[in-house]
Amino acid sequence: MLRFVLSFLMMAAPAAAQDRVPSHCIALADAGTPVHKASFTAPVAEGEVRIRYLTHASFALRTPMGKVLVTDYTGFIGADDTVPDVVTMNNAHGTHWTSNPDPRIPHVLQGWDNADHHLDLGEVLVRNVPTDVMNRGFVRPGGNSIFIFEVAGLCIGHLGHLHHIPDAAQFAAIGRLDVLMVPVDGGYTLDLPSMMSVVRRLRSSVVVPMHWFSGASLEVFLAEMSTEFDVVRPEISQIDLSLARLPGKPTIIVLEPDYLP
């Protein structure tokens, strides 16, 4: 059985190293092509972004200039001694944050208490859209953040511990997301029908499920969404993406969680 591995090649001219490639959150439709796998620490081609699913809600992103960004950082990303340049955290549960981040990390972005981040590192922009946390009738305003990473012309969004459908102003602030990391547990975060409506509304070119525990809720999510999205299960933990080679039809890519070796 052919293992389907997505990688996407850059077609735009490189920008000067000191300038962030501007992202208008607009995806270009094109078909992906199956090619190689690479280690997370291998160089990333100009115009591409490497995305690795670490565990639960944590992803590691690597840029062409070697910057590493980790979502929902818990203090551990694997046996590798890679020090991220940026980590984001949400504290709905202990599996989404740590009170003792590695002191070597230059930028630790907390996503609660109506956080307002707009971190421009030249090559990459990190921003957030606050949402509320709701638990058994208790509402914590601004307790979660949807973090958005703009790099290589891509808009990559991580919904965090989303508990409600964003309102019109929040959707407007999110903008167009080319790549979407979405929790599909169906209970600890937003219920599956509501979460699927968020995915349909955002209509991202690439959707990566996360927060799926045993996998039962993941299968329900995939079965329901497969009528509108292609579903790809490459049996790998990471992919390289570029704006120029996003799939022509919105595609759900199931990555297998795996810490850095």
N, C-alpha and C positions, 0 to 999 in steps of 0.2 A: 504494500500500500504506500503510495507516494506521500511522503511527509510534506505538508504544505507550510512553507516558511515565508513570511512576508518581509521584504526589505524594499526600500524605496530610494531611488537615485535622485540626486539633485540636478535640476536643470537651470536654475537661476544663477546669475553671476554672484560671486562672494562679495560681501560687504566688507568695509574696512574693519580691522579687528576691534577698534575702539567704539564702533557704532553698533547699536542693537538693530537687528533686522526688523523693520516695522511689520507688525502683524495686524491685519484688518479683520482677522477672524473669519476669513472666507476661504472655503476649501475649493481646490481645483479637482474636478472629477477625472480620474484616470484609473486604469486597471493596474493592480499590483502584479509583481512577477516573483515566482519562487526562486530564491537563490540561497546564499550561505548563512551560516550561524557564526557568531563571534563571541569572544568572552566580553564581559561587561567592561573590563579595563582596556580593551583594545581601542585604538583611535577610532573616532566617529567621523565619517566623511562630512565635508562641508555641506550645509543644507539639510543635514539629517539630525535626528534625535534618537537616542537609544532609551528604551523604556523597559525596565525589568520589574516584574512582580515579585516582591520579597516575601510578604506574608500578610494575611488579613486585609488591612487597608493601606499597607505600606508599599510604595513603589520607589524605585531609584531611577532618576533620569540622568543621562550623560550627554553633554553637548560637544560640538566639534572642538571647542577650545579646552575640553577636559573638565568643565565644571560639573559637579555632582549635586543633585538636588533630591531630597528624600521627603516623601509625604507621610503624614501620620507617624512620625518618628517616635519609636519607643525606647531608644537608647541602644538598640542592637540591629545591625544590618547584615551580620555574618562574620565569619572568621577573618575575612580580609580586613586590613587596617585602613581602608579608605576612609578619609575624613570628608564628609560632605561640606560643600560650600554654603548650602542653605538647607535647613530642615523646617518643615511645617508640622504643626501639632494641633489636634483637637482633643478636648478632654472629657468627652461624653463617657468614655470608659478608659481604664488604664492601658488598653491595647491600642490607644491612639495618641499617647503622649508619654513623656517622662519628666519627672521633676528634677532629674539629674542629667541633662544633656552633656555630651562630650564637650569640655571647655575649649577644645581646639576648633569647634565649629564657629565660623565667623558670624553667621546669621541664623538665629533661632526665632522663628515666627510663630507666636501663639495665636490660635484661631478663635479664642473665646472673648467674652466681655466686649462685644461689638468692635473687635479689632479692625484696624484700618491700615492695610499694608500696601505699599507701592514701591517695591524694591527694584531699582534698575541697576543691574550689574554690567550694563553695556551689551553683552551678548544675549542676556536673558532678562526679562521683566517678570517679577512675581507680584501678583495682586490678589485680593480676596474680596468676596462678597459674603457678608455675614447673614446667617439664617438662625432661626430660633431652635432651641432644644425643648422637646416636649416629652414628659415622662409621667404617666399616671396622673394626669390633670395638672401637673406642675409645668410651668413655662419659664424657661430661662432665655430671655431675649438676647439675641446675638451670641448664643453659646456655641455655635458651630460656624465654620467658614468653608465656603467653596473656594478653594485656591486655584488660581489660573496661572499657567506658565506660558509666556509668549517667547518663543525661541525658534530660529530658523524659519520664520514666517508661519509657524504653526501656533494655534491656540489650544493648549492642553488643559483640560479642566478636571478637577478631583472634587467630587461632591461631599467628601467628608462623611460626617454622621448625620446625613440629611433627615429631618423629621417632618417636613411639610413641603408641599408644592410651592416653589418660589412664586412670589407675586409678580405683577407686571414690571414693577421697578427693578426687582431683583433679576428677572430674566433680561431686562434691558442692560443692566450692569454686567451680567455674565457675557452677553454678546454671542457671537458665533464661536462654537467650540468644534475644532476639527477632530479632537480626540477627547473622549469622555471616560473617566473611571467612575463606575456606578456601583453602590452597594445594593446587593440583591438578596439580603437575608430574609426580607419580608416581614420582620417583626421588631428587631432591635432598632432599625431605622424606619423609613417610610414603608408602608405596606406595598406589596408587589404591584397591584393595579395602579396605585398612585405613582410609584416609581417608574413604571413603564410609560405612564403618560408624560412624565418629565423627560424620559429618553426620547419619546416621539416628538415632543415639543422642540427639544434641542437639535434633533436630527443630525447628530454628528456623523462624520464619515467613518470613524472607528470608535467602537464602544468596547471597553474592557471591563468585564464584571469583576467585582471584588466582594469581600465581606460575605462569603457564601458558605462558611462553616462546612457541614457534611456534604454539601452539594445538592441536596434535595430541592432547595429553593432555586438554585441555579438552573436545574433542569426545567422547572416550571417556567422560569423567565425565558429560557432559550426556546422552549416549545411555543410559547405565546408570541414571542417576537420574531420567530423564524418566517412568518408570513410576510413581514415587512423588511427584515434585515437578513442579509446572508450571515451564516454562522460558520466560523472557522475554528477548528480545534487542532492547532499545530503541535501540541504536546511539547511545548517549549516554554521557557520562563521570560523570554525577552524578545523584542522586535526592534528594528530600526525603521523609522518613519521619516518621510519628507513630504513637503507640501505638494510637490509635483507628481507624486506617485500614490496619492490616496486612492482607495478603491472607488470605482465608478458607482457602485451601489453601497449604501450604508451597511457596514459589516461589523458584527460582533466577533471579537477575537478572544477566545478563552485562553488566558495564560496560566501556567501552572506555577504556584508560589514556590520560590526557591531563594534562600539567602545567598549572599555573595560567598563564594567558596574561599 
